[in-house]
Amino acid sequence: MTKAKRYDTVVLLESIGMFQQGEKGAVVEVYTTPYEAYDIEMVTDAGKTKGVAEGVRPEQIAVFPQVRFASIRMEAEGTRAAVRFSDGTEVIVSAEELYTQSGR
């Protein structure tokens, strides 16, 4: 079981109060005494706050892994890039595809 830290994104492994299993939230407070517990700000998929689940135990949540960029390598004279993530996943993306996503 991974310990959660403040601001980690977590998912509920079981329903807690008005919040259902599978809902997501962010750890806003970490308690270590008298036992480890968290206050979690629960949010909608759009990022709007639904409320706070208080005193949530570590076994009631799963922490989302923190995936980071490991490397970005330019290819084909800058028309595409190979992006490698910290978990070993690699994605090749074209400059045109990324530019389109920018909305310009």
Secondary structure, DSSP 4 states (H G I P E B T S, - for coil): -PPP-TT-EEEESS-BTTBPTT-EEEEEEEE-SSS-EEEEEEE-TTS-EEEEEEEE-GGGEEEPP---EEEEEEEGGGTEEEEEETTS-EEEEEHHHHHHHTT-
